[in-house]
Amino acid sequence: MVTWEIQDSVLVLTTAGFGGLETLFALSEAVSHPAFRPDLALLCDLRLETDDPSSEEMLWRTKFVAGLGISRRCALVIGLHQYGIARMQAVHLEFEGMEPEVFRDMDEAREWLAVVPPAASQPHARTEKPESVRAAAGRNAIRPTGTD
């Protein structure tokens, strides 16, 4: 069973038992709710989850979460036996531009989510046109101190 709730600036997703596709359905429902805001951080309470997802399943779940338009910050709260899977999920989240952290305590996870630096709460948009490889190769990357 998967439930969700918006608490202050946090979208709390709770999974008990097998989550599977129900996790994605719950997240879809949450982001389409009128109370949803793009600046919400995600707190996943996985302490009672019994899923054993494959690497491929973790990858598509992660792509789905990263595409929701939520804050980059994501706290995964786990039980004792889930650390390896949670770290693997965190690596996938980092690769997709998210900022995950794994916790065993809900209060510690909430505290971490509450101290979000403003610049870290949203994905960074490119403000300049990317430099071409040829132009980048032609400039000096190392300069002596004081020559600017």
C-alpha positions as CSV (number, residue, x, y, z in Angstrom):
1,M,0.0,0.0,0.0
2,V,1.3,3.5,-0.9
3,T,-0.1,6.7,0.5
4,W,1.0,10.3,0.2
5,E,0.4,13.5,2.1
6,I,1.6,17.1,1.8
7,Q,3.0,18.3,5.1
8,D,4.2,21.9,5.1
9,S,7.0,22.0,2.4
10,V,7.3,18.2,2.1
11,L,5.6,15.6,0.0
12,V,5.6,12.5,2.2
13,L,5.3,9.2,0.4
14,T,4.7,6.1,2.6
15,T,5.1,2.6,1.4
16,A,3.9,-0.4,3.4
17,G,4.4,-3.8,1.9
18,F,4.9,-4.0,-1.9
19,G,4.8,-0.6,-3.6
20,G,5.6,-1.5,-7.3
21,L,3.6,0.6,-9.8
22,E,1.4,1.8,-7.0
23,T,4.3,4.1,-6.0
24,L,4.2,5.8,-9.4
25,F,0.4,6.1,-9.3
26,A,0.5,7.7,-5.9
27,L,3.2,10.2,-7.0
28,S,1.1,11.0,-10.1
29,E,-1.9,11.6,-8.0
30,A,0.1,13.9,-5.6
31,V,1.5,16.1,-8.3
32,S,-1.9,16.6,-9.9
33,H,-3.5,17.6,-6.6
34,P,-4.3,21.3,-6.2
35,A,-2.1,21.6,-3.0
36,F,1.0,20.4,-4.9
37,R,3.8,23.0,-5.4
38,P,7.0,22.5,-7.4
39,D,9.2,23.5,-4.4
40,L,8.0,20.5,-2.3
41,A,10.8,18.2,-1.1
42,L,10.2,14.5,-1.3
43,L,10.3,12.3,1.9
44,C,10.0,8.6,1.1
45,D,9.1,6.5,4.2
46,L,10.2,3.1,3.1
47,R,10.7,1.5,6.5
48,L,7.8,-1.0,5.9
49,E,8.4,-1.5,2.2
50,T,9.0,-5.1,1.1
51,D,9.9,-4.3,-2.6
52,D,13.1,-5.9,-4.0
53,P,13.3,-3.9,-7.3
54,S,15.7,-4.8,-10.1
55,S,18.3,-2.2,-11.2
56,E,16.2,-1.5,-14.3
57,E,13.0,-0.9,-12.2
58,M,15.0,1.5,-9.9
59,L,16.2,3.3,-13.0
60,W,12.7,3.9,-14.5
61,R,11.3,4.8,-11.1
62,T,14.1,7.4,-10.7
63,K,13.5,8.9,-14.1
64,F,9.8,9.2,-13.2
65,V,10.6,10.9,-9.9
66,A,13.1,13.3,-11.4
67,G,10.6,14.3,-14.1
68,L,7.9,15.3,-11.6
69,G,9.0,18.9,-11.2
70,I,9.6,18.6,-7.4
71,S,12.5,20.0,-5.4
72,R,15.9,18.3,-6.0
73,R,16.0,17.2,-2.3
74,C,14.8,13.7,-1.6
75,A,15.1,11.9,1.8
76,L,14.8,8.1,1.8
77,V,13.9,6.8,5.3
78,I,14.6,3.1,5.6
79,G,14.6,0.1,7.9
80,L,17.7,-1.9,8.8
81,H,17.6,-4.4,5.9
82,Q,17.1,-1.8,3.2
83,Y,20.4,0.2,3.2
84,G,22.0,-1.4,0.1
85,I,18.8,-0.9,-2.1
86,A,18.4,2.6,-0.8
87,R,22.0,3.6,-1.6
88,M,21.5,2.1,-5.1
89,Q,18.3,4.2,-5.5
90,A,20.2,7.3,-4.2
91,V,22.9,6.8,-6.8
92,H,20.3,6.7,-9.6
93,L,18.6,9.8,-8.1
94,E,21.9,11.7,-8.1
95,F,22.6,10.7,-11.7
96,E,19.2,12.3,-12.6
97,G,20.1,15.6,-10.9
98,M,18.4,15.0,-7.6
99,E,20.0,15.5,-4.1
100,P,19.1,12.3,-2.1
101,E,20.1,11.3,1.4
102,V,19.4,8.1,3.2
103,F,18.1,8.1,6.8
104,R,16.9,5.7,9.4
105,D,15.0,8.3,11.4
106,M,12.1,10.4,10.2
107,D,12.9,13.4,12.3
108,E,16.5,13.6,11.0
109,A,15.2,13.4,7.5
110,R,12.7,16.2,8.1
111,E,15.5,18.3,9.7
112,W,17.7,17.8,6.7
113,L,14.9,18.7,4.3
114,A,14.1,21.8,6.3
115,V,17.6,23.4,5.8
116,V,17.5,23.5,2.0
117,P,19.7,26.2,0.6
118,P,17.6,28.3,-1.8
119,A,19.9,27.6,-4.8
120,A,19.8,23.8,-4.2
121,S,16.0,23.5,-4.1
122,Q,15.5,23.5,-7.8
123,P,17.3,22.1,-10.8
124,H,19.9,24.5,-12.2
125,A,18.8,26.0,-15.5
126,R,21.5,26.8,-18.0
127,T,21.9,30.6,-18.2
128,E,24.3,30.8,-21.0
129,K,24.7,29.2,-24.4
130,P,27.0,26.2,-24.0
131,E,30.5,26.7,-25.2
132,S,31.6,24.7,-28.2
133,V,34.3,22.0,-27.7
134,R,36.6,23.8,-30.1
135,A,36.3,27.1,-28.3
136,A,36.9,25.5,-24.9
137,A,40.0,23.7,-26.2
138,G,41.5,26.9,-27.5
139,R,41.5,28.8,-24.2
140,N,44.0,28.5,-21.4
141,A,42.5,26.5,-18.5
142,I,45.4,27.2,-16.2
143,R,46.5,30.8,-15.6
144,P,49.2,32.1,-13.4
145,T,47.9,33.9,-10.3
146,G,47.3,37.6,-10.7
147,T,47.1,37.7,-14.5
148,D,43.4,38.3,-14.8
